Amino acid sequence: MVQKVQITHTGATAVEGLYLSDVGRRNSLGGGVSIYGLGQDQYINPSETITLVATSQVLLSIDRGMIKTFVDEGSLTVTFI
């Protein structure tokens, strides 16, 4: 079974949706890779929960990237499933 991460936007309704820009690589920004290596860029709205595959990029973002920033400020929660 593949390890996954569930991310929930717990911010107030006044908070805009969050774009998790450092999760994976994007062809449009010089991160071109084959179709099998595409990233998991996600936009998450208030009170929404998304599930991502726990790739090295996602884990790095949880540890010291965009996801960590929003977890530290209380807008996101992360649960490994």
Summary of the structure (lengths in Angstrom):
residues: 81
radius of gyration: 12.6
end to end distance: 10.3
largest distance: 38.1
contacts: 209
relative contact order: 0.34
helix: 27%
strand: 27%
